[in-house]
Amino acid sequence: MSAEKKKAKFREDEQIIENKELNIWEALIPVFALVGMLAYNVYVFGDDALSGSNQFILLLGGAVAAIVGFFNKVSYKRMIAEVAENVKSTTGALLILLMVGALSGTWLVSGIIPAMIYYGLQILNPTIFLAACVIICAIISIATGSSWTTAATVGIALIGIGEALGISLGMTAGAVLSGAYFGDKMSPLSDTTNLAPAMAGGDLFSHIRYMTWTTIPTISITLVVFIILGFTIDTSGVTDTDAILQNIGASFNINGWLFIVPLAVIFLIVKKAPPLLALLIGTLLGGLFALIFQPEIVTELGGGTSLNFESSYKGILNAITVDTAIATEDPALNDLFSSGGMAGMLGTIWLIVCAMVFGGIMDGIGALERITKSLLSMAKTTFGLFASTVGSCLALNITASDQYLALVVPGKMFSKAYREKGLAPENLSRTLEDSGTVTSVLVPWNTCGAYHSGVLGVSVGEYFLYAIFNWLSPFMTLLFAALKIKLKQLATPTSTQEKSMQKF
């Protein structure tokens, strides 16, 4: 069983803590406190809020939740135990983040990322660039089943190409994430795509087929918007791409052999190799190709005058672990050809750990369960049931800071309600994906929002509006529910099916 499937299985089996002493208003106190403190903090610090102050605000939010817990007879030991479980569940994600930092460093000094930008500038002009980003990332994400891998490989390169073309980083990141999450959502290799029907009591491929009804219109609208944006983009700042290409060619040895490395990583992911292993191999291959194709750069990074073992070792390790910058004659390219290495990911890791503290305490005091139950109690009609599911998923992404919990908790809570209204499990699993999976990237302190923001180097605030597929998906699923389009009814279950459903 892969690491991602183990993590999904862990979330599937996770207990949801109930606290009958806690009422809904008490459960919401930490949420209101957190949102208020974060809003003021972002107002004061602006884009620098993610440098550390937001992380501390998340801890303060956890402290508020702990105070509410103490007043409702929840022990400190229980809260810390839930925090530990939450942090434990993100171990794989944190290690992946470190390896992404390492990979971006060796892919920069080896010339892989510059090569992608070099050839991309010749193929992708501003008019078609954003739509092409969506399509390219969708294909890669379907093949790999991972929006995270897509962002960490082709996504980084597309951000570089967009910046060189003079296109807003927010627009490019929004297009990358729209395509990546479309593919992640529709791929049978994706852990969330497997988890959603498991929670609802449905079948994987029925779930994927049923998702197409809301997902295809959403991605179609997304593509139309990006095509229109492509015709309206002002790229007056990029007057001569030939000069940029010459500067890249003068700084790096650019050739097609460099693409062997990213193709090898994609091949490993498609063959279901663990993401950590694929990224490690990609990092090592990047280092090897740096020695072969960019020996002068490696020597300079290693502080040597000629290529030898010591300078090679030091140069590659510096690229992997710390800030690396490749100087060119173009100031814009100097900003582009820089990497933070593994050290550059520590701020994002810090954010995720603090978010898990807040989410763990909220779960430990029973607040997550209370909020979800309150939403469920408002589901008097079929549309109300869908709206409550969407609201619950969004609330969990904000409060628990984890997309898995945004699928597991509502999935467990609402599965019985859907059956009682005669709705097939595909309705619930589709709604979980439309509102839980894709919106996680829109919350800065959610593991997904923090990851993609850190990897792409673009804040959530910058790409939020342009992540069209991600914020449009919940509205699309609500529109289908309101108009009663493709609401699959539950067939009369056999006794075997009833027993299977009872597990969830």
Secondary structure as UniProt FT lines:
FT   HELIX           3..13
FT   TURN            20..21
FT   HELIX           24..45
FT   HELIX           46..51
FT   HELIX           53..71
FT   TURN            72..73
FT   HELIX           76..89
FT   HELIX           91..109
FT   TURN            110..111
FT   HELIX           112..123
FT   HELIX           126..144
FT   HELIX           147..150
FT   HELIX           151..155
FT   HELIX           156..165
FT   HELIX           169..186
FT   TURN            188..189
FT   HELIX           191..200
FT   HELIX           204..232
FT   TURN            236..237
FT   HELIX           241..251
FT   HELIX           256..259
FT   HELIX           260..270
FT   TURN            271..272
FT   HELIX           275..293
FT   HELIX           295..301
FT   TURN            302..303
FT   HELIX           309..321
FT   STRAND          324..325
FT   HELIX           331..336
FT   STRAND          338..339
FT   TURN            341..342
FT   HELIX           343..345
FT   HELIX           346..364
FT   TURN            365..366
FT   HELIX           367..377
FT   HELIX           382..399
FT   HELIX           403..420
FT   TURN            421..422
FT   HELIX           425..432
FT   HELIX           433..437
FT   HELIX           438..442
FT   TURN            444..445
FT   HELIX           447..456
FT   HELIX           460..463
FT   TURN            464..466
FT   HELIX           468..482
FT   TURN            483..484
FT   HELIX           495..502
//
